[in-house]
Amino acid sequence: MKITIYAFDGVTMFHLSVPQMVFDEVARLGLGDWQTVLFSDRAGSVQTAEGYSIGGIRGLSAAEDADVVVVPSWVDDGRDPRPAFRRALINAHERGATVAGLCLGAIAVADAGLLTGRSAVTHWHSVDRLAARHPDITVDASVLYLDHGDVVTSAGTASAIDACLHIVRTRLGADAANRVARSLVVAPHREGGQAQYIERPISVGAGSEPIAATSAWALLHLDEELSVERLAEVAHMSRRSFIRAFRVTTGSTPAAWVRSRRLDAARSMLETTDLSIDQIAASCGFGNPVTLRQNFASAFGSTPSSYRRRFDARR
């Protein structure tokens, strides 16, 4: 799979490196034949915001056969994309490539008309700017990324990692995304808005150790009843204190966190085992296949059976 990443004068090295880091790791781990290419309005070099010159940049023609076109950020002054670059994004989208606008890159994607009548997310300090610039777009600041299937946008800075891992997950499955995340030492899946950083890696420092220990315990007991009361009991805390400490530590509610971990476990079992849907539902703590299917469809837009057919790692 070919992934082209748009580079421009003034881009930060972090924004430019994130999609390369995530997608190149797929190839390094032997999970897929993925190739990343930097391109710009013209071939040559670009000057980063940090003052470094990056050469070997290809021209716009590099995007003509790309499977994914990434705009990793955008210029600080928010100027309109050049007509040729805008046309390159439109052409890529029309022939079926996925277009991803990460962080401020969502502005360029919106300017190309690829988000008209849709929802999008960008860095929190540019949410109002994007909404004013494109009133026909619903700007949702409550998520880390949004995926319409053909167009992906992400919130600020590090949320680009979440969006890129999501692209890996949709193309290669949860197990592949988890392996990439583990290799990069980042969370494989975070939920919620950019202001909350929900489900960030849990610190084991002073004050959060009971939450970290309880979370680790819960992962080993997903098949059991994991009410807030029971988790608080394991943490040796009152219900109210536990809920407050859990949200401060993880940014999530205990119920949402447990549901996400159960869904992660279900996806892994669907990919790597031949257990029946009934067995997976019981093993992950959903109790019955109906509850599993409802939660799975709500979270991933797919039934467990369809997901297994697509991502069965045993084939």
TALIN-V136787 format. One record per pair of residues at least 4 apart in sequence whose C-alpha atoms are under 7 Angstrom apart, sorted by sequence separation. I is the first residue (numbers start at 1). J is the second residue. D is the distance in Angstrom with one decimal. If there is no record, write none. Layout:
I | J | D
I | J | D
This chain:
7 | 11 | 6.7
12 | 16 | 6.4
13 | 17 | 5.9
14 | 18 | 6.2
17 | 21 | 5.8
18 | 22 | 6.3
19 | 23 | 5.8
20 | 24 | 5.5
21 | 25 | 6.1
22 | 26 | 7.0
24 | 28 | 6.3
25 | 29 | 6.0
26 | 30 | 6.3
27 | 31 | 5.9
47 | 51 | 6.1
48 | 52 | 5.3
58 | 62 | 6.3
74 | 78 | 6.8
75 | 79 | 6.9
81 | 85 | 6.4
82 | 86 | 6.2
83 | 87 | 6.1
84 | 88 | 6.2
85 | 89 | 6.4
86 | 90 | 6.3
87 | 91 | 6.0
88 | 92 | 6.1
89 | 93 | 6.2
90 | 94 | 6.1
91 | 95 | 6.3
92 | 96 | 6.6
93 | 97 | 5.1
101 | 105 | 4.2
102 | 106 | 5.8
105 | 109 | 6.5
106 | 110 | 6.0
107 | 111 | 6.1
108 | 112 | 6.3
109 | 113 | 6.8
110 | 114 | 5.7
115 | 119 | 7.0
122 | 126 | 6.6
123 | 127 | 6.4
126 | 130 | 6.1
127 | 131 | 6.2
128 | 132 | 6.1
129 | 133 | 6.0
130 | 134 | 6.0
131 | 135 | 5.4
147 | 151 | 6.1
148 | 152 | 6.2
155 | 159 | 5.4
159 | 163 | 6.4
160 | 164 | 6.1
161 | 165 | 6.1
162 | 166 | 6.1
163 | 167 | 6.4
164 | 168 | 6.4
165 | 169 | 6.1
166 | 170 | 6.1
167 | 171 | 6.2
168 | 172 | 5.7
169 | 173 | 4.4
172 | 176 | 6.0
173 | 177 | 6.5
174 | 178 | 6.0
175 | 179 | 6.2
176 | 180 | 6.3
177 | 181 | 6.1
178 | 182 | 6.0
179 | 183 | 6.1
180 | 184 | 6.2
181 | 185 | 5.8
182 | 186 | 6.3
192 | 196 | 6.7
193 | 197 | 6.3
204 | 208 | 5.6
205 | 209 | 5.9
208 | 212 | 6.3
209 | 213 | 6.0
210 | 214 | 6.0
211 | 215 | 6.0
212 | 216 | 6.2
213 | 217 | 6.2
214 | 218 | 6.1
215 | 219 | 6.4
216 | 220 | 6.9
217 | 221 | 6.6
218 | 222 | 6.0
226 | 230 | 6.0
227 | 231 | 6.3
228 | 232 | 6.0
229 | 233 | 6.1
230 | 234 | 6.3
231 | 235 | 6.2
232 | 236 | 6.0
233 | 237 | 6.1
237 | 241 | 6.2
238 | 242 | 6.0
239 | 243 | 6.2
240 | 244 | 6.3
241 | 245 | 6.0
242 | 246 | 5.8
243 | 247 | 6.2
244 | 248 | 6.3
245 | 249 | 6.0
246 | 250 | 5.9
247 | 251 | 4.5
252 | 256 | 6.5
253 | 257 | 6.2
254 | 258 | 6.1
255 | 259 | 6.1
256 | 260 | 6.2
257 | 261 | 6.3
258 | 262 | 6.1
259 | 263 | 6.2
260 | 264 | 6.2
261 | 265 | 6.2
262 | 266 | 6.1
263 | 267 | 6.2
264 | 268 | 6.3
265 | 269 | 6.3
266 | 270 | 6.1
267 | 271 | 6.2
268 | 272 | 6.1
269 | 273 | 5.2
275 | 279 | 5.9
276 | 280 | 6.2
277 | 281 | 6.0
278 | 282 | 6.3
279 | 283 | 6.1
280 | 284 | 6.0
281 | 285 | 6.2
282 | 286 | 5.9
288 | 292 | 6.6
289 | 293 | 6.0
290 | 294 | 6.2
291 | 295 | 6.2
292 | 296 | 5.9
293 | 297 | 5.9
294 | 298 | 6.2
295 | 299 | 6.1
296 | 300 | 5.8
297 | 301 | 4.5
302 | 306 | 6.3
303 | 307 | 6.2
304 | 308 | 6.2
305 | 309 | 6.4
306 | 310 | 6.4
307 | 311 | 6.0
308 | 312 | 5.1
11 | 16 | 6.9
26 | 31 | 5.2
27 | 32 | 5.4
47 | 52 | 5.6
48 | 53 | 6.3
81 | 86 | 5.9
92 | 97 | 5.3
93 | 98 | 6.4
101 | 106 | 4.1
109 | 114 | 6.0
110 | 115 | 5.2
122 | 127 | 6.0
147 | 152 | 4.5
154 | 159 | 6.0
168 | 173 | 7.0
169 | 174 | 5.0
181 | 186 | 5.2
192 | 197 | 6.7
203 | 208 | 6.3
204 | 209 | 4.6
226 | 231 | 6.4
232 | 237 | 5.2
237 | 242 | 5.7
247 | 252 | 4.9
252 | 257 | 6.3
275 | 280 | 6.3
281 | 286 | 5.0
282 | 287 | 4.9
286 | 291 | 5.9
297 | 302 | 4.8
302 | 307 | 6.3
26 | 32 | 5.9
27 | 33 | 5.6
47 | 53 | 4.6
63 | 69 | 6.8
93 | 99 | 6.5
131 | 137 | 6.7
146 | 152 | 5.6
147 | 153 | 6.7
154 | 160 | 5.8
181 | 187 | 6.1
192 | 198 | 5.3
232 | 238 | 6.1
247 | 253 | 5.7
281 | 287 | 5.8
282 | 288 | 6.3
286 | 292 | 5.6
296 | 302 | 6.7
297 | 303 | 5.5
27 | 34 | 5.5
46 | 53 | 5.7
47 | 54 | 6.4
146 | 153 | 5.4
169 | 176 | 6.7
181 | 188 | 5.0
191 | 198 | 5.3
232 | 239 | 5.5
246 | 253 | 6.8
281 | 288 | 5.5
296 | 303 | 6.4
26 | 34 | 6.6
45 | 53 | 6.5
46 | 54 | 5.4
101 | 109 | 5.9
131 | 139 | 6.0
145 | 153 | 5.5
146 | 154 | 6.3
169 | 177 | 5.0
190 | 198 | 5.9
191 | 199 | 6.4
204 | 212 | 5.9
246 | 254 | 6.8
281 | 289 | 5.4
296 | 304 | 6.7
7 | 16 | 7.0
45 | 54 | 5.3
46 | 55 | 6.7
145 | 154 | 4.0
154 | 163 | 6.1
168 | 177 | 5.6
190 | 199 | 5.2
203 | 212 | 6.8
24 | 34 | 6.7
45 | 55 | 4.1
144 | 154 | 5.7
145 | 155 | 5.9
178 | 188 | 5.2
190 | 200 | 6.6
202 | 212 | 5.9
229 | 239 | 5.9
232 | 242 | 5.5
243 | 253 | 6.8
278 | 288 | 6.3
293 | 303 | 6.0
23 | 34 | 6.8
24 | 35 | 6.7
44 | 55 | 5.9
45 | 56 | 6.2
144 | 155 | 5.1
177 | 188 | 6.6
228 | 239 | 6.8
243 | 254 | 6.9
269 | 280 | 6.9
278 | 289 | 5.2
281 | 292 | 5.8
293 | 304 | 6.4
24 | 36 | 6.8
44 | 56 | 5.9
45 | 57 | 5.5
127 | 139 | 6.6
165 | 177 | 5.8
277 | 289 | 6.1
44 | 57 | 5.1
187 | 200 | 6.5
43 | 57 | 5.3
44 | 58 | 6.6
127 | 141 | 6.9
187 | 201 | 6.2
266 | 280 | 6.2
43 | 58 | 4.3
144 | 159 | 5.7
20 | 36 | 6.2
42 | 58 | 6.8
43 | 59 | 4.2
106 | 122 | 6.0
40 | 57 | 6.6
42 | 59 | 4.4
120 | 137 | 6.9
124 | 141 | 6.6
214 | 231 | 6.7
39 | 57 | 5.1
40 | 58 | 6.3
41 | 59 | 5.7
42 | 60 | 6.5
104 | 122 | 5.7
119 | 137 | 5.6
120 | 138 | 6.3
121 | 139 | 5.5
145 | 163 | 5.8
266 | 284 | 6.2
38 | 57 | 5.4
39 | 58 | 4.4
40 | 59 | 5.3
41 | 60 | 5.5
103 | 122 | 4.9
104 | 123 | 6.1
117 | 136 | 5.4
118 | 137 | 5.4
119 | 138 | 4.4
120 | 139 | 5.0
121 | 140 | 5.3
265 | 284 | 6.3
38 | 58 | 6.2
39 | 59 | 5.3
40 | 60 | 5.8
103 | 123 | 5.2
116 | 136 | 6.0
117 | 137 | 5.4
118 | 138 | 6.2
119 | 139 | 5.6
120 | 140 | 6.0
121 | 141 | 5.8
214 | 234 | 6.3
39 | 60 | 6.2
116 | 137 | 5.8
119 | 140 | 6.6
214 | 235 | 5.7
90 | 112 | 6.5
115 | 137 | 6.6
262 | 284 | 5.2
39 | 62 | 6.4
89 | 112 | 6.9
107 | 130 | 6.4
262 | 285 | 6.8
121 | 145 | 6.4
211 | 235 | 6.7
63 | 88 | 7.0
121 | 146 | 6.7
210 | 235 | 5.4
86 | 112 | 5.3
120 | 146 | 6.3
228 | 254 | 6.5
81 | 108 | 6.1
162 | 189 | 6.7
60 | 88 | 6.8
64 | 92 | 6.4
63 | 92 | 6.9
68 | 97 | 5.3
69 | 98 | 6.3
70 | 99 | 5.9
71 | 100 | 6.1
72 | 101 | 6.1
73 | 102 | 5.7
67 | 97 | 4.8
68 | 98 | 4.7
69 | 99 | 4.8
70 | 100 | 4.7
71 | 101 | 4.8
72 | 102 | 4.8
73 | 103 | 5.5
74 | 104 | 5.1
7 | 38 | 6.2
66 | 97 | 6.6
67 | 98 | 6.4
68 | 99 | 5.8
69 | 100 | 6.2
70 | 101 | 6.1
71 | 102 | 6.1
72 | 103 | 6.7
73 | 104 | 4.6
74 | 105 | 4.9
80 | 111 | 6.9
122 | 153 | 6.9
124 | 155 | 7.0
1 | 33 | 6.1
2 | 34 | 6.0
3 | 35 | 6.0
4 | 36 | 5.7
5 | 37 | 6.1
6 | 38 | 5.9
7 | 39 | 5.9
8 | 40 | 6.2
73 | 105 | 4.0
121 | 153 | 5.8
122 | 154 | 5.6
123 | 155 | 4.6
124 | 156 | 6.5
1 | 34 | 4.6
2 | 35 | 5.0
3 | 36 | 4.7
4 | 37 | 4.7
5 | 38 | 4.9
6 | 39 | 5.1
7 | 40 | 5.3
72 | 105 | 5.4
120 | 153 | 6.0
121 | 154 | 5.6
122 | 155 | 4.2
123 | 156 | 3.8
263 | 296 | 6.8
1 | 35 | 6.2
2 | 36 | 6.1
3 | 37 | 6.2
4 | 38 | 5.7
5 | 39 | 6.1
6 | 40 | 5.5
71 | 105 | 5.0
74 | 108 | 6.9
121 | 155 | 5.5
122 | 156 | 6.0
4 | 39 | 6.5
13 | 48 | 6.4
211 | 246 | 6.2
12 | 48 | 5.6
9 | 46 | 5.0
10 | 47 | 6.0
11 | 48 | 5.0
12 | 49 | 5.0
271 | 308 | 5.8
8 | 46 | 5.8
9 | 47 | 4.8
10 | 48 | 4.7
11 | 49 | 5.5
12 | 50 | 6.6
270 | 308 | 5.2
7 | 46 | 6.9
9 | 48 | 5.8
10 | 49 | 4.3
155 | 194 | 6.3
222 | 262 | 6.5
271 | 311 | 5.7
272 | 312 | 6.5
208 | 249 | 6.3
271 | 312 | 4.4
272 | 313 | 5.7
270 | 312 | 6.8
271 | 313 | 5.2
272 | 314 | 6.1
41 | 85 | 6.3
106 | 153 | 5.7
144 | 191 | 6.9
202 | 249 | 6.5
144 | 192 | 6.2
202 | 250 | 6.3
143 | 192 | 5.1
144 | 193 | 5.2
142 | 192 | 6.3
143 | 193 | 4.0
144 | 194 | 5.4
200 | 250 | 5.9
99 | 150 | 6.4
100 | 151 | 5.7
101 | 152 | 6.2
102 | 153 | 5.4
103 | 154 | 5.4
142 | 193 | 4.1
143 | 194 | 6.3
199 | 250 | 5.0
98 | 150 | 4.7
99 | 151 | 4.9
100 | 152 | 4.5
101 | 153 | 4.8
102 | 154 | 4.8
103 | 155 | 5.0
141 | 193 | 6.5
142 | 194 | 6.8
198 | 250 | 5.8
199 | 251 | 6.1
97 | 150 | 7.0
98 | 151 | 5.7
99 | 152 | 6.3
100 | 153 | 5.7
101 | 154 | 6.7
102 | 155 | 6.9
103 | 156 | 4.6
198 | 251 | 4.3
199 | 252 | 6.3
103 | 157 | 5.8
197 | 251 | 6.1
198 | 252 | 5.4
196 | 251 | 5.5
16 | 72 | 6.0
15 | 72 | 5.6
103 | 160 | 6.6
15 | 73 | 6.3
102 | 160 | 5.6
4 | 63 | 6.0
223 | 282 | 6.2
223 | 283 | 4.9
223 | 284 | 4.9
224 | 285 | 5.8
4 | 66 | 6.2
11 | 73 | 7.0
222 | 284 | 5.3
223 | 285 | 3.9
3 | 66 | 5.6
222 | 285 | 5.3
2 | 66 | 5.0
3 | 67 | 5.9
4 | 68 | 6.4
5 | 69 | 6.0
6 | 70 | 6.2
2 | 67 | 5.4
3 | 68 | 4.7
4 | 69 | 5.0
5 | 70 | 4.7
6 | 71 | 5.2
10 | 75 | 6.7
1 | 67 | 6.1
2 | 68 | 6.7
3 | 69 | 5.9
4 | 70 | 6.1
5 | 71 | 6.1
6 | 72 | 6.8
5 | 72 | 6.9
174 | 267 | 6.6
175 | 268 | 6.2
174 | 268 | 6.7
173 | 311 | 5.4
172 | 311 | 6.8
15 | 157 | 6.9
18 | 160 | 6.9
22 | 164 | 6.5
18 | 161 | 6.3
22 | 165 | 6.9
19 | 164 | 6.2
31 | 176 | 6.8
26 | 180 | 6.5
25 | 180 | 6.3
